[in-house]
Amino acid sequence: MLLKDRLIKNSTIDMTSTLTDSKIFTKKDMIPTSVPMINVALSGSVDGGITPGLTMLAGPSKHFKTGFALLLASAFLKKYTDGIVLFYDSEFGTPQSYFTTFGIPFDSVVHTPITDVEELKFDIMKQMKELTREDRVMIVIDSIGNLASKKEVDDALDGKSVADMSRAKQMKSLFRMITPHLTLKDIPMVVVNHTYKEIGLYPKDIVGGGTGSYYSSDAIWILGRQQEKDADGISGYHFVINVEKSRYVKEKSKIPITVSFEGGINRWSGLLDVALDGGYIVKPKNGWYATVDKDTGEVRQPSMRSGDIVDNKKFWMDMFSNTDFAKYIEGKYKMSMGSIMESDDVQGSI
């Protein structure tokens, strides 16, 4: 028997194998959303999406964090119609109408109310123990931002006002226990979190929950926003996904997404900004937009208004079909997976 076969046979761990046969290192399950630039924020590619592991959506209040989480849950259920979303709820700010808006069937969501970190930890680990790699489950936690520790609750009931030093430890314990199971059992998990401002001359947003949630996350978005106005007042918001951490996307990438009060997420939002940066669309001095042939500089479609472009499915599908726009986006946002060391034939003598 070969040495590698003896090592595999002697292992007490179920999924031990060579990398060739490993289920862990096979191609990751990719779940695309209907919004190309959301896919870019998740994977660096317009036809990518969310993968198994921990994705954290962080930001101040009213920054559409739950909306983005439900968009990802909706994408999961569209790919796996027999799938289940395990929804842990600590804020109870998500009415049933939100699920309806995103096309999520009520009977595909297992709703679990939680009141403290320990309660979440005990329940989620019991669920993890019973799940297998064949079960189609996605986990959403909304949210950990204001979730108290059991000690903090007990101290309040006992009339104690001492500072709680246990929350960060319990939060770290929670994510330390969960993280391996997500990859081993092929489970995507989305966690909504809060941010706070760092103290200093140029304060930046810091993800709450201590280092445990930060270190365990495969991807972290920090969300910003600007108001979108029309003649009647505020019509929605321009959100910016700041990629704080990712295994696929260049960190510190900024990806714009528009959400209107009437139409929800603009499916094609963000693409115009990228097309302008890449020279696929130009904006002459007259204020109108035009598409150009990048090789020849020839104007293809002159005199277009932004309204003719930003929510035009045919326009963007033609752009992807007839140009290398998707490849440009990948080059702009996707993390390089190339060699990190020079090959022996190009290295100099030492």
N, C-alpha and C positions, 0 to 999 in steps of 0.2 A: 504494500500500500504506500502510495506517495505521501511525503511528509505533509503536504497541504491537506490531503484527505484525512490523515490521522488527526491533525489539529482541528479540522471541522467536526469530525466524529467525536472527539473528546470534549468539545465545548459544551458548556451547560446552557448556553444562550441559543434560543430557538432559531433565530434568523442569521446565524453565522454562516458565511459562505465566502467564496472568492469574489472579488469585485466584478468579475465577468458574470457571475450568477446572482449578484446581490439584487434584492428587491428594493433596497434603500437607495442605491445609486443608479437605478434605471431612470429613464426620462420622467421628469416630474409631471404629474397630472396638472394640466393647465386649463383653467376655467375662464373663458373670455366673457367680458361684458359687452353690452351693445354700444358702449361709448369708447371710440378708439383711443382717445387721450387718457382715459382711465386705465385702459390696458397698458398704455405706455408707462404710466406711473407705477403700475404693478410689475411689469416685466421688461420694459424698454422697447416693446414692439406693439404695433397697432393691432395685431392679431394674437397677442399674448393674453395674459389674464392673471388671476389669483392662483397660487399654488398652495399645497399643504404647508403648514407652519403658521407662525404667529404674525399677523399684520395688525399694527396699532394705528388708530386714527386719533390724533391728539389735536386739541385746539381749545380756544375759549368757548363760552356758551354761545349758542345760536350760530355755529359755524358748519351746520349741515353734516355733522359727524354721523348721526344716526341714519341720515339719508344715504350717505355713501355706504354705510354698513349694510343697509337693506338692499341697495343696488347690487352689492356683491352676493348677498344671500339669494336674491332673485336670479342672478346668473347661475348660481350653483343649482337651484331647483329647475332651471330651464334645461341644464345639461343632464341632470339626474332627476327625472320626474318622480322616481320612487324615493328620493332623498328626504332627509329630515334636518331641519334647522333647530338646534338646541339653543334657545334664547334665554340667557340669564339676564334678569332685569332688576336693577337696583334703583332706578330713577323713576320708572313708571310714567315716563313722558312720551311714550310711543303709542298713540291710539291705534285701534284696529284699522282705521282709514289709511294710515301710513302703509300698512301691509297690502291693502287693496290697491293703493296707488302704484306700488311696485310689482303688482301681479303675483303676490305671494299667497298661496292658499292657506287658510287658517289651520286646516288639518295637517299641514306639513310643518307646523311650528310647535315645538314643545316649549311652553312658556314656564320658566322657573323663577319665581320671585326670590331675591336674596337680600339680606339685611346686614351682613358683615362678611369680612374676608374669610374667616374660618368656615362659615357656612358654605360659601362658594367652593372653597378648597375641598372640603369633605365630599360635597355632592359631585363635583366635577371629576374627582379621582375615582369615585365609585362608578360613575358612568364610563370613564376611560377603561376601567378594569374589565367591563363587560363587552366593550366594543372590539371588533376585529377589523382587519384591513379591508374586508369585503363590505363592511357596512358603509353606506353613503351618508355621512353625517358631517354637518358644518356647525361650528360653535360661534355664537355671537354673544359678547358680554357688553351690556350697556347700563352702567359703565363702571369702571374701577375708580374713577376720579374722586368721588365723594363717599366711597365705600369705607365704612368704619371697621375697626378691629373689634373682636369680641370683648377685649379688655376695656376698650374705650366705652363700649355700651354698658358693661358691668360697673365700671367706675361711676358712670352717670347715675345708674340705678341706686348705687350705694351712697350717692351724694358726695363723691370725691371729685376734686378738680385738678388732680395731678396730671402732668403731661404724659401722653401715651407714647411710649418708646417701642411698642411692639408691632405697630402697623407695618412699618417698612420691612421688618423681619418676616412677618406673615405673608406680605405681598411677594417678597423674594422667594419664600418657600413655595408659595402657590405656583409661580412660573417655573421654578426649578423642577418641580414635580411634573408639570404639564408638558413642557417643551419636548422631551424625547418621544412621548406618545403621539404627538401630532405628526411627526415624520414617519414613525414606525407604523402607524395605523392610517396614514394617508388622509389626515383631517386638516382642512383649513379652519383657522380660528381668527376672528376679527374682534379686537378689543377697542372699545371707545374709552378715551382717557382725556384728562384735562391738561392744560399747560399753565405755567406761571412765569412771570418775568424775573430774569436774573437781576440781581442788584449790581449796578455799575453805571458807568458813563454811557455805554452803548448796550443797554439790556437786551438780551435775546430770550426767545421762548425756550423754556425747559420743560421736558415731559415729566409729569407727576408720577408718583408711585414708587420712587426710588430707583436704584440701579437694577433691581431684579427684572422689572418689566422691560427696561431698555436693553439689557444684555441678551434677554431671551428672544427679543423680536427679530424676525427675519426682515421685516420692513416697518418703517415708522414714517407716517405722514404728519407733518405739522401744518395745519390749515390756517390760511389767512383769507381775508375777504375785502372787497370794495363794493360799494353800492352801485347798482345800475339804475339810471334814471331815464324816464321818458317825459313827455309833456305833462302827464298827469301825476308825476312824482316818482317814487321808488317802484321799480317794476321787478326787481330781483337783485341778485348779487353775483359779482365776479369773484369766484373763489380761486385761490392759488394753492395748489398742492406742493408744499416744500418737502422734497424727499430728504428726510433727515438720515435715514439708514435704509440700505437695500442690498440684497445679494445679486440683483440683476440690473439695477438702474444706477447711473452715476449720482453719487450723493451730492446734495445741494442743488439738484435740478429743480426747476420751478415750472409747474404745469398748470396752465389756466383752464378753469372749468366754469361755465356760466349756468346759473340756475335762475329761472324766472318764476314768479309767483303763479302764473297761469299755466305755463307749459312744462314746468319742472326742469330736469336736467336737459340742456341743449346737447343732443347726441353728438353734434359735430363741433362743439365748442373747443377752442384751443388750437384747432387746425389752421385757422387763418393766420394767427400769430406766427406759427412755425413756418407756414408757407411764405410769409413775408420775409422772415429771417433767412430762409433758404434760397430766396430769389425765384421761387416758383410763381409768385404773384408780386406785382409791383403796384405802387400807388403814386402815379404822376402828380404833378402840382395841381391839377384840376380837381383833386379829391376823389376821383373815381379809381376803381381797381382794374387791373388787367392781368391776364395770365400770359406768360412768356415761355418760349422755347429756350431752355437754359443753354443749349449747345449753340444756337444761332443768334439768340437775343431777339428773335422775331416775336412780335405781339400776336397772340392767338385770339383772345377774347377781350377786346377793349371795352371801356365804359361800363363797368359793373359796379353796382352799389354794394355796400357791405351786407345789406338785407338780401341781396341776390345770392350770397355766398354762404353766410354763417350757418344757415339751417337748410342747406340744399343738398339732399342725399345724392342726386344724380351728379352734381358738380364734383363732389368729393370722390364718388366711386369712379368717375372718369379720370380724376386726378391720380388716383391710386393705380388704375388700369393702364394709363397711357404715359406715366412718368415713373421715375425712380424715387418718388416722394416717400414711400414707406421705408425704403432703404436709407434715405437721408435721415428720417426720424430715428431709425434704429442707431445710426452712427452718432447722432446728436445726444441720445439719451442712454443707450444701452451700455452697460459695463463690458469692457473687453474681456473675452474669455481666452485670449491668446496665451502663448508661452510667456512665462515670467523669467525664463533663463535663456541665454544664448545657447545654441547648439554647439557641440564640440568642434565642428568644422569651422566656426567663425570666431572661436575664442582665441585670444592670443596666448602665447606661452607664458607660464607663470615663473 
